[in-house]
Amino acid sequence: MVQAMEIASGYSSQEEYEGVYHGSTRGSFVSRVAVAAFGVVGLVGVGAAVAFHASAKPAAMVPEPVEPLTVRALLESDELTDLATDNLMAMGDGGLATAGRDQVRAGVARGLMNVSSALRTHYPEAHRQLELLQLSSAQKDASLRVIRKFGDARMVGLAHDLAEATRQAEEEGQDQESVRRRLSEVLAPRAREVQQLSEEMFPGQGLTIDAGALSPQLRKWHAAVEVDLGSAPAARKERRLSEVGDSIAQGVQVHAHTLFKSLQGELGDKMPTAPARMLSDGPGPDSSGDKDPSFMVCMMKAMPSPPKIAKCMADNMSEVMKMMKDFMTGKMR
């Protein structure tokens, strides 16, 4: 009886018991359905978030097509303008520094554009070719290799010392052979510098001099001219504006002509010769300008422009090397 009552107190009837059981089962089922539903909603939400972030990411940047570099574009480029400006500022003896880099750069930019315009006027077909001739990155770098050395401290020092030696020789009325010896006296103690510049401007061309083997002779000579740019007369530092303009114009001609000659070496027959001819300081008025004047003739024409003197060295490096070797081995009297 008691046992029956205890059982009854737990579940008053079989129906109640079954109701509790089925109710519990339904509740569990509903809970599972709810959890599943929330899971689906969550997955949908995550998917939507991922899709949103994916769509929010910026589209991959498509690089703009790079226009091919033409010879004319290089001639008129900021790169050549800046390079020529830096070289002229390094070569200047005070006048250009007084004018300031901005003014010099503006003059260089105008000068290079004038070269392009003059080519269009006098050699329209050549100018058209410059607009069509395309350069690779390697060809561009090679065409600027020599120009980059015009502002090198070694070249600047040599150009100024050679200019001073030539000036002194002219004042003393020396003949060409005496001038050659005087220039050799300036170059000989710097044989290693000249050798380095030669190798850097014209790699693989074999323009060499065995400076090591000539070391004993090198110790016998000292530069005949020592130029102290800092102690130059005030008149040279305070050149008139017209002289500054002349220096810029000469510098532009040097750089443009060197560029055209270098491009002839890089492009061969594709590069027209008219641009270099137009700017040539050839040996005479009837010259075609295709052949560079000798070192000595070039030096006499270059005075007193350091950029032109640097160009004389670059255009006649093999002659310069031979002249030094002859002097140091006693063949030059």
Sequence and secondary structure as in RCSB ss.txt:
>XXXX:A:sequence
MVQAMEIASGYSSQEEYEGVYHGSTRGSFVSRVAVAAFGVVGLVGVGAAVAFHASAKPAAMVPEPVEPLTVRALL
ESDELTDLATDNLMAMGDGGLATAGRDQVRAGVARGLMNVSSALRTHYPEAHRQLELLQLSSAQKDASLRVIRKF
GDARMVGLAHDLAEATRQAEEEGQDQESVRRRLSEVLAPRAREVQQLSEEMFPGQGLTIDAGALSPQLRKWHAAV
EVDLGSAPAARKERRLSEVGDSIAQGVQVHAHTLFKSLQGELGDKMPTAPARMLSDGPGPDSSGDKDPSFMVCMM
KAMPSPPKIAKCMADNMSEVMKMMKDFMTGKMR
>XXXX:A:secstr
 HHHHHHHHH S HHHHHHHHHHHHHHHHHHHHHHHHHHHHHHHHHHHHHHHHHHHS           EEHHHHH
T HHHHHHHHHHHHHH  SHHHHH HHHHHHHHHHHHHHHHHHHHHH HHHHHHHHH EE HHHHHHHTHHHHGG
GSHHHHHHHHHHHHHHHHHHHTT  HHHHHHHHHHHHGGGHHHHHHHHHHHSTTS     TTTTHHHHTT   S 
   GGG  HHHHT  HHHHHHHHHHHHHHHHHHHHHHHHHHHGGGS SHHHHHT   SSTT  S S   HHHHHH
HHTT HHHHHHHHHHTHHHHHHHHHHHHTT   
